[in-house]
């Protein structure tokens, strides 16, 4: 499981549109938003490829000026761990 935290810089007049779009995506949650266009977003995915895909999709949203990954953590699924 991949856990990421992003800062999304949106055009202030498009903030509500960007927020609404993000809230429709599975595994994506808007944790906070400021009226000047900054959003704190968390993402949970099953793979690095999915994380990369979501990052690119957010960056491509109309009204998004920039996306910065602030944090990323990978945790294996408990059933995938090997016991010593």
Jmol script that loads the backbone (N, CA, C; Angstrom):
load data "model"
ATOM      1  N   UNK A   1       0.843  -1.162   0.000  1.00  0.00           N
ATOM      2  CA  UNK A   1       0.000   0.000   0.000  1.00  0.00           C
ATOM      3  C   UNK A   1       0.894   1.233   0.000  1.00  0.00           C
ATOM      4  N   UNK A   2       0.570   2.201  -0.831  1.00  0.00           N
ATOM      5  CA  UNK A   2       1.309   3.460  -0.923  1.00  0.00           C
ATOM      6  C   UNK A   2       0.469   4.579  -0.323  1.00  0.00           C
ATOM      7  N   UNK A   3       1.103   5.378   0.519  1.00  0.00           N
ATOM      8  CA  UNK A   3       0.460   6.532   1.127  1.00  0.00           C
ATOM      9  C   UNK A   3       1.263   7.766   0.737  1.00  0.00           C
ATOM     10  N   UNK A   4       0.580   8.770   0.191  1.00  0.00           N
ATOM     11  CA  UNK A   4       1.256   9.993  -0.244  1.00  0.00           C
ATOM     12  C   UNK A   4       0.492  11.211   0.237  1.00  0.00           C
ATOM     13  N   UNK A   5       1.234  12.283   0.413  1.00  0.00           N
ATOM     14  CA  UNK A   5       0.654  13.574   0.751  1.00  0.00           C
ATOM     15  C   UNK A   5       1.142  14.576  -0.285  1.00  0.00           C
ATOM     16  N   UNK A   6       0.216  15.362  -0.823  1.00  0.00           N
ATOM     17  CA  UNK A   6       0.537  16.317  -1.879  1.00  0.00           C
ATOM     18  C   UNK A   6       0.069  17.714  -1.494  1.00  0.00           C
ATOM     19  N   UNK A   7       0.766  18.708  -2.005  1.00  0.00           N
ATOM     20  CA  UNK A   7       0.274  20.084  -1.982  1.00  0.00           C
ATOM     21  C   UNK A   7      -0.077  20.416  -3.424  1.00  0.00           C
ATOM     22  N   UNK A   8      -1.328  20.787  -3.625  1.00  0.00           N
ATOM     23  CA  UNK A   8      -1.811  21.146  -4.960  1.00  0.00           C
ATOM     24  C   UNK A   8      -2.019  22.658  -4.983  1.00  0.00           C
ATOM     25  N   UNK A   9      -1.413  23.304  -5.953  1.00  0.00           N
ATOM     26  CA  UNK A   9      -1.550  24.749  -6.118  1.00  0.00           C
ATOM     27  C   UNK A   9      -2.516  24.996  -7.271  1.00  0.00           C
ATOM     28  N   UNK A  10      -3.724  25.452  -6.934  1.00  0.00           N
ATOM     29  CA  UNK A  10      -4.758  25.683  -7.942  1.00  0.00           C
ATOM     30  C   UNK A  10      -5.005  27.180  -8.110  1.00  0.00           C
ATOM     31  N   UNK A  11      -5.507  27.540  -9.268  1.00  0.00           N
ATOM     32  CA  UNK A  11      -5.915  28.919  -9.465  1.00  0.00           C
ATOM     33  C   UNK A  11      -7.056  29.199  -8.488  1.00  0.00           C
ATOM     34  N   UNK A  12      -6.985  30.282  -7.739  1.00  0.00           N
ATOM     35  CA  UNK A  12      -8.004  30.544  -6.714  1.00  0.00           C
ATOM     36  C   UNK A  12      -9.433  30.522  -7.246  1.00  0.00           C
ATOM     37  N   UNK A  13      -9.643  31.004  -8.454  1.00  0.00           N
ATOM     38  CA  UNK A  13     -11.009  31.010  -8.998  1.00  0.00           C
ATOM     39  C   UNK A  13     -11.468  29.628  -9.468  1.00  0.00           C
ATOM     40  N   UNK A  14     -10.563  28.647  -9.510  1.00  0.00           N
ATOM     41  CA  UNK A  14     -10.898  27.266  -9.895  1.00  0.00           C
ATOM     42  C   UNK A  14     -10.803  26.295  -8.722  1.00  0.00           C
ATOM     43  N   UNK A  15     -10.545  26.823  -7.529  1.00  0.00           N
ATOM     44  CA  UNK A  15     -10.336  25.985  -6.352  1.00  0.00           C
ATOM     45  C   UNK A  15     -11.492  25.013  -6.116  1.00  0.00           C
ATOM     46  N   UNK A  16     -12.710  25.496  -6.158  1.00  0.00           N
ATOM     47  CA  UNK A  16     -13.859  24.628  -5.899  1.00  0.00           C
ATOM     48  C   UNK A  16     -14.008  23.546  -6.957  1.00  0.00           C
ATOM     49  N   UNK A  17     -13.712  23.865  -8.215  1.00  0.00           N
ATOM     50  CA  UNK A  17     -13.788  22.872  -9.297  1.00  0.00           C
ATOM     51  C   UNK A  17     -12.731  21.783  -9.104  1.00  0.00           C
ATOM     52  N   UNK A  18     -11.519  22.201  -8.772  1.00  0.00           N
ATOM     53  CA  UNK A  18     -10.432  21.243  -8.557  1.00  0.00           C
ATOM     54  C   UNK A  18     -10.764  20.353  -7.365  1.00  0.00           C
ATOM     55  N   UNK A  19     -11.211  20.961  -6.294  1.00  0.00           N
ATOM     56  CA  UNK A  19     -11.562  20.198  -5.095  1.00  0.00           C
ATOM     57  C   UNK A  19     -12.661  19.178  -5.391  1.00  0.00           C
ATOM     58  N   UNK A  20     -13.696  19.603  -6.108  1.00  0.00           N
ATOM     59  CA  UNK A  20     -14.798  18.696  -6.443  1.00  0.00           C
ATOM     60  C   UNK A  20     -14.327  17.530  -7.309  1.00  0.00           C
ATOM     61  N   UNK A  21     -13.438  17.792  -8.249  1.00  0.00           N
ATOM     62  CA  UNK A  21     -12.910  16.726  -9.107  1.00  0.00           C
ATOM     63  C   UNK A  21     -12.110  15.720  -8.288  1.00  0.00           C
ATOM     64  N   UNK A  22     -11.248  16.212  -7.405  1.00  0.00           N
ATOM     65  CA  UNK A  22     -10.412  15.333  -6.600  1.00  0.00           C
ATOM     66  C   UNK A  22     -11.238  14.455  -5.671  1.00  0.00           C
ATOM     67  N   UNK A  23     -12.316  14.989  -5.144  1.00  0.00           N
ATOM     68  CA  UNK A  23     -13.141  14.246  -4.197  1.00  0.00           C
ATOM     69  C   UNK A  23     -13.893  13.090  -4.870  1.00  0.00           C
ATOM     70  N   UNK A  24     -13.921  13.072  -6.190  1.00  0.00           N
ATOM     71  CA  UNK A  24     -14.593  11.995  -6.916  1.00  0.00           C
ATOM     72  C   UNK A  24     -13.689  10.791  -7.151  1.00  0.00           C
ATOM     73  N   UNK A  25     -12.395  10.938  -6.950  1.00  0.00           N
ATOM     74  CA  UNK A  25     -11.435   9.879  -7.268  1.00  0.00           C
ATOM     75  C   UNK A  25     -11.245   8.947  -6.083  1.00  0.00           C
ATOM     76  N   UNK A  26     -11.336   7.634  -6.308  1.00  0.00           N
ATOM     77  CA  UNK A  26     -11.091   6.685  -5.220  1.00  0.00           C
ATOM     78  C   UNK A  26      -9.656   6.794  -4.702  1.00  0.00           C
ATOM     79  N   UNK A  27      -9.514   6.758  -3.387  1.00  0.00           N
ATOM     80  CA  UNK A  27      -8.197   6.807  -2.772  1.00  0.00           C
ATOM     81  C   UNK A  27      -7.636   8.204  -2.595  1.00  0.00           C
ATOM     82  N   UNK A  28      -8.365   9.216  -3.069  1.00  0.00           N
ATOM     83  CA  UNK A  28      -7.903  10.607  -2.982  1.00  0.00           C
ATOM     84  C   UNK A  28      -8.806  11.362  -2.011  1.00  0.00           C
ATOM     85  N   UNK A  29      -8.195  12.056  -1.058  1.00  0.00           N
ATOM     86  CA  UNK A  29      -8.958  12.858  -0.108  1.00  0.00           C
ATOM     87  C   UNK A  29      -8.348  14.251   0.007  1.00  0.00           C
ATOM     88  N   UNK A  30      -9.202  15.259  -0.032  1.00  0.00           N
ATOM     89  CA  UNK A  30      -8.766  16.634   0.210  1.00  0.00           C
ATOM     90  C   UNK A  30      -8.861  16.856   1.715  1.00  0.00           C
ATOM     91  N   UNK A  31      -7.725  17.074   2.342  1.00  0.00           N
ATOM     92  CA  UNK A  31      -7.673  17.239   3.797  1.00  0.00           C
ATOM     93  C   UNK A  31      -7.899  18.682   4.224  1.00  0.00           C
ATOM     94  N   UNK A  32      -7.469  19.627   3.375  1.00  0.00           N
ATOM     95  CA  UNK A  32      -7.608  21.048   3.700  1.00  0.00           C
ATOM     96  C   UNK A  32      -7.493  21.855   2.416  1.00  0.00           C
ATOM     97  N   UNK A  33      -8.101  23.035   2.430  1.00  0.00           N
ATOM     98  CA  UNK A  33      -8.013  23.945   1.284  1.00  0.00           C
ATOM     99  C   UNK A  33      -7.999  25.380   1.799  1.00  0.00           C
ATOM    100  N   UNK A  34      -7.201  26.215   1.148  1.00  0.00           N
ATOM    101  CA  UNK A  34      -7.118  27.630   1.495  1.00  0.00           C
ATOM    102  C   UNK A  34      -7.660  28.447   0.328  1.00  0.00           C
ATOM    103  N   UNK A  35      -8.290  29.551   0.623  1.00  0.00           N
ATOM    104  CA  UNK A  35      -8.930  30.355  -0.417  1.00  0.00           C
ATOM    105  C   UNK A  35      -7.952  30.867  -1.465  1.00  0.00           C
ATOM    106  N   UNK A  36      -6.655  30.927  -1.145  1.00  0.00           N
ATOM    107  CA  UNK A  36      -5.675  31.401  -2.128  1.00  0.00           C
ATOM    108  C   UNK A  36      -5.250  30.288  -3.096  1.00  0.00           C
ATOM    109  N   UNK A  37      -5.839  29.077  -2.958  1.00  0.00           N
ATOM    110  CA  UNK A  37      -5.626  28.045  -3.969  1.00  0.00           C
ATOM    111  C   UNK A  37      -4.812  26.833  -3.561  1.00  0.00           C
ATOM    112  N   UNK A  38      -4.342  26.769  -2.340  1.00  0.00           N
ATOM    113  CA  UNK A  38      -3.565  25.606  -1.898  1.00  0.00           C
ATOM    114  C   UNK A  38      -4.499  24.538  -1.331  1.00  0.00           C
ATOM    115  N   UNK A  39      -4.229  23.279  -1.717  1.00  0.00           N
ATOM    116  CA  UNK A  39      -4.960  22.145  -1.172  1.00  0.00           C
ATOM    117  C   UNK A  39      -3.965  21.134  -0.622  1.00  0.00           C
ATOM    118  N   UNK A  40      -4.293  20.533   0.495  1.00  0.00           N
ATOM    119  CA  UNK A  40      -3.530  19.415   1.039  1.00  0.00           C
ATOM    120  C   UNK A  40      -4.325  18.162   0.685  1.00  0.00           C
ATOM    121  N   UNK A  41      -3.676  17.246  -0.029  1.00  0.00           N
ATOM    122  CA  UNK A  41      -4.356  16.066  -0.562  1.00  0.00           C
ATOM    123  C   UNK A  41      -3.598  14.818  -0.118  1.00  0.00           C
ATOM    124  N   UNK A  42      -4.337  13.801   0.307  1.00  0.00           N
ATOM    125  CA  UNK A  42      -3.723  12.509   0.594  1.00  0.00           C
ATOM    126  C   UNK A  42      -4.190  11.501  -0.453  1.00  0.00           C
ATOM    127  N   UNK A  43      -3.293  10.564  -0.759  1.00  0.00           N
ATOM    128  CA  UNK A  43      -3.562   9.558  -1.782  1.00  0.00           C
ATOM    129  C   UNK A  43      -3.149   8.195  -1.236  1.00  0.00           C
ATOM    130  N   UNK A  44      -4.039   7.219  -1.371  1.00  0.00           N
ATOM    131  CA  UNK A  44      -3.737   5.830  -1.016  1.00  0.00           C
ATOM    132  C   UNK A  44      -3.925   4.972  -2.262  1.00  0.00           C
ATOM    133  N   UNK A  45      -2.885   4.230  -2.636  1.00  0.00           N
ATOM    134  CA  UNK A  45      -2.947   3.366  -3.814  1.00  0.00           C
ATOM    135  C   UNK A  45      -2.296   2.022  -3.510  1.00  0.00           C
ATOM    136  N   UNK A  46      -2.520   1.073  -4.423  1.00  0.00           N
ATOM    137  CA  UNK A  46      -1.940  -0.258  -4.270  1.00  0.00           C
ATOM    138  C   UNK A  46      -0.551  -0.385  -4.877  1.00  0.00           C
ATOM    139  N   UNK A  47      -0.150   0.569  -5.741  1.00  0.00           N
ATOM    140  CA  UNK A  47       1.141   0.431  -6.421  1.00  0.00           C
ATOM    141  C   UNK A  47       1.762   1.795  -6.704  1.00  0.00           C
ATOM    142  N   UNK A  48       3.073   1.765  -6.961  1.00  0.00           N
ATOM    143  CA  UNK A  48       3.773   2.989  -7.367  1.00  0.00           C
ATOM    144  C   UNK A  48       3.204   3.535  -8.670  1.00  0.00           C
ATOM    145  N   UNK A  49       2.850   2.631  -9.586  1.00  0.00           N
ATOM    146  CA  UNK A  49       2.308   3.059 -10.881  1.00  0.00           C
ATOM    147  C   UNK A  49       0.991   3.820 -10.704  1.00  0.00           C
ATOM    148  N   UNK A  50       0.143   3.352  -9.798  1.00  0.00           N
ATOM    149  CA  UNK A  50      -1.116   4.060  -9.544  1.00  0.00           C
ATOM    150  C   UNK A  50      -0.855   5.426  -8.921  1.00  0.00           C
ATOM    151  N   UNK A  51       0.111   5.499  -8.023  1.00  0.00           N
ATOM    152  CA  UNK A  51       0.462   6.774  -7.408  1.00  0.00           C
ATOM    153  C   UNK A  51       0.935   7.763  -8.469  1.00  0.00           C
ATOM    154  N   UNK A  52       1.806   7.299  -9.342  1.00  0.00           N
ATOM    155  CA  UNK A  52       2.320   8.142 -10.424  1.00  0.00           C
ATOM    156  C   UNK A  52       1.195   8.593 -11.350  1.00  0.00           C
ATOM    157  N   UNK A  53       0.279   7.693 -11.662  1.00  0.00           N
ATOM    158  CA  UNK A  53      -0.852   8.016 -12.532  1.00  0.00           C
ATOM    159  C   UNK A  53      -1.741   9.094 -11.910  1.00  0.00           C
ATOM    160  N   UNK A  54      -2.052   8.952 -10.640  1.00  0.00           N
ATOM    161  CA  UNK A  54      -2.889   9.950  -9.975  1.00  0.00           C
ATOM    162  C   UNK A  54      -2.178  11.294  -9.915  1.00  0.00           C
ATOM    163  N   UNK A  55      -0.893  11.280  -9.614  1.00  0.00           N
ATOM    164  CA  UNK A  55      -0.105  12.520  -9.582  1.00  0.00           C
ATOM    165  C   UNK A  55      -0.196  13.229 -10.935  1.00  0.00           C
ATOM    166  N   UNK A  56      -0.034  12.485 -12.031  1.00  0.00           N
ATOM    167  CA  UNK A  56      -0.105  13.062 -13.377  1.00  0.00           C
ATOM    168  C   UNK A  56      -1.512  13.565 -13.686  1.00  0.00           C
ATOM    169  N   UNK A  57      -2.533  12.812 -13.273  1.00  0.00           N
ATOM    170  CA  UNK A  57      -3.916  13.229 -13.513  1.00  0.00           C
ATOM    171  C   UNK A  57      -4.241  14.519 -12.769  1.00  0.00           C
ATOM    172  N   UNK A  58      -3.766  14.640 -11.529  1.00  0.00           N
ATOM    173  CA  UNK A  58      -3.995  15.871 -10.778  1.00  0.00           C
ATOM    174  C   UNK A  58      -3.306  17.039 -11.475  1.00  0.00           C
ATOM    175  N   UNK A  59      -2.071  16.826 -11.882  1.00  0.00           N
ATOM    176  CA  UNK A  59      -1.312  17.882 -12.554  1.00  0.00           C
ATOM    177  C   UNK A  59      -1.982  18.339 -13.849  1.00  0.00           C
ATOM    178  N   UNK A  60      -2.712  17.432 -14.501  1.00  0.00           N
ATOM    179  CA  UNK A  60      -3.367  17.752 -15.775  1.00  0.00           C
ATOM    180  C   UNK A  60      -4.746  18.398 -15.611  1.00  0.00           C
ATOM    181  N   UNK A  61      -5.265  18.439 -14.384  1.00  0.00           N
ATOM    182  CA  UNK A  61      -6.584  19.037 -14.176  1.00  0.00           C
ATOM    183  C   UNK A  61      -6.572  20.516 -14.553  1.00  0.00           C
ATOM    184  N   UNK A  62      -7.626  20.939 -15.213  1.00  0.00           N
ATOM    185  CA  UNK A  62      -7.748  22.359 -15.545  1.00  0.00           C
ATOM    186  C   UNK A  62      -7.863  23.157 -14.243  1.00  0.00           C
ATOM    187  N   UNK A  63      -7.053  24.177 -14.128  1.00  0.00           N
ATOM    188  CA  UNK A  63      -7.042  25.005 -12.933  1.00  0.00           C
ATOM    189  C   UNK A  63      -5.904  24.678 -11.985  1.00  0.00           C
ATOM    190  N   UNK A  64      -5.206  23.553 -12.207  1.00  0.00           N
ATOM    191  CA  UNK A  64      -4.066  23.191 -11.364  1.00  0.00           C
ATOM    192  C   UNK A  64      -2.803  23.786 -11.971  1.00  0.00           C
ATOM    193  N   UNK A  65      -2.072  24.537 -11.149  1.00  0.00           N
ATOM    194  CA  UNK A  65      -0.831  25.151 -11.622  1.00  0.00           C
ATOM    195  C   UNK A  65       0.393  24.314 -11.279  1.00  0.00           C
ATOM    196  N   UNK A  66       0.354  23.598 -10.132  1.00  0.00           N
ATOM    197  CA  UNK A  66       1.496  22.786  -9.718  1.00  0.00           C
ATOM    198  C   UNK A  66       1.052  21.762  -8.684  1.00  0.00           C
ATOM    199  N   UNK A  67       1.803  20.673  -8.619  1.00  0.00           N
ATOM    200  CA  UNK A  67       1.590  19.629  -7.619  1.00  0.00           C
ATOM    201  C   UNK A  67       2.952  19.257  -7.047  1.00  0.00           C
ATOM    202  N   UNK A  68       3.032  19.162  -5.736  1.00  0.00           N
ATOM    203  CA  UNK A  68       4.288  18.766  -5.088  1.00  0.00           C
ATOM    204  C   UNK A  68       4.010  17.617  -4.131  1.00  0.00           C
ATOM    205  N   UNK A  69       4.767  16.529  -4.293  1.00  0.00           N
ATOM    206  CA  UNK A  69       4.655  15.434  -3.347  1.00  0.00           C
ATOM    207  C   UNK A  69       5.488  15.795  -2.123  1.00  0.00           C
ATOM    208  N   UNK A  70       4.845  15.761  -0.974  1.00  0.00           N
ATOM    209  CA  UNK A  70       5.504  16.145   0.270  1.00  0.00           C
ATOM    210  C   UNK A  70       5.938  14.918   1.059  1.00  0.00           C
ATOM    211  N   UNK A  71       5.193  13.829   0.899  1.00  0.00           N
ATOM    212  CA  UNK A  71       5.455  12.636   1.692  1.00  0.00           C
ATOM    213  C   UNK A  71       5.015  11.413   0.912  1.00  0.00           C
ATOM    214  N   UNK A  72       5.770  10.319   1.045  1.00  0.00           N
ATOM    215  CA  UNK A  72       5.380   9.037   0.458  1.00  0.00           C
ATOM    216  C   UNK A  72       5.879   7.925   1.355  1.00  0.00           C
ATOM    217  N   UNK A  73       5.033   6.939   1.577  1.00  0.00           N
ATOM    218  CA  UNK A  73       5.411   5.779   2.386  1.00  0.00           C
ATOM    219  C   UNK A  73       4.808   4.540   1.749  1.00  0.00           C
ATOM    220  N   UNK A  74       5.598   3.485   1.705  1.00  0.00           N
ATOM    221  CA  UNK A  74       5.119   2.187   1.229  1.00  0.00           C
ATOM    222  C   UNK A  74       5.037   1.236   2.409  1.00  0.00           C
ATOM    223  N   UNK A  75       3.922   0.551   2.525  1.00  0.00           N
ATOM    224  CA  UNK A  75       3.762  -0.487   3.536  1.00  0.00           C
ATOM    225  C   UNK A  75       3.252  -1.739   2.854  1.00  0.00           C
ATOM    226  N   UNK A  76       3.958  -2.852   3.019  1.00  0.00           N
ATOM    227  CA  UNK A  76       3.482  -4.093   2.400  1.00  0.00           C
ATOM    228  C   UNK A  76       2.193  -4.568   3.055  1.00  0.00           C
ATOM    229  N   UNK A  77       1.395  -5.256   2.276  1.00  0.00           N
ATOM    230  CA  UNK A  77       0.185  -5.865   2.815  1.00  0.00           C
ATOM    231  C   UNK A  77       0.610  -6.955   3.801  1.00  0.00           C
ATOM    232  N   UNK A  78      -0.055  -7.078   4.932  1.00  0.00           N
ATOM    233  CA  UNK A  78       0.349  -8.080   5.929  1.00  0.00           C
ATOM    234  C   UNK A  78       0.428  -9.510   5.360  1.00  0.00           C
ATOM    235  N   UNK A  79      -0.473  -9.872   4.469  1.00  0.00           N
ATOM    236  CA  UNK A  79      -0.445 -11.223   3.915  1.00  0.00           C
ATOM    237  C   UNK A  79       0.714 -11.429   2.941  1.00  0.00           C
ATOM    238  N   UNK A  80       1.365 -10.368   2.513  1.00  0.00           N
ATOM    239  CA  UNK A  80       2.505 -10.474   1.615  1.00  0.00           C
ATOM    240  C   UNK A  80       3.843 -10.540   2.356  1.00  0.00           C
ATOM    241  N   UNK A  81       3.822 -10.261   3.646  1.00  0.00           N
ATOM    242  CA  UNK A  81       5.064 -10.275   4.425  1.00  0.00           C
ATOM    243  C   UNK A  81       5.505 -11.718   4.671  1.00  0.00           C
ATOM    244  N   UNK A  82       6.781 -11.913   4.646  1.00  0.00           N
ATOM    245  CA  UNK A  82       7.358 -13.239   4.878  1.00  0.00           C
ATOM    246  C   UNK A  82       7.754 -13.332   6.344  1.00  0.00           C
ATOM    247  N   UNK A  83       7.325 -14.399   6.981  1.00  0.00           N
ATOM    248  CA  UNK A  83       7.692 -14.601   8.386  1.00  0.00           C
ATOM    249  C   UNK A  83       9.068 -15.241   8.464  1.00  0.00           C
ATOM    250  N   UNK A  84       9.876 -14.776   9.369  1.00  0.00           N
ATOM    251  CA  UNK A  84      11.236 -15.323   9.534  1.00  0.00           C
ATOM    252  C   UNK A  84      11.212 -16.520  10.450  1.00  0.00           C
TER     253      UNK A  84
END
end "model"
wireframe off; spacefill off
backbone 0.3
color backbone group
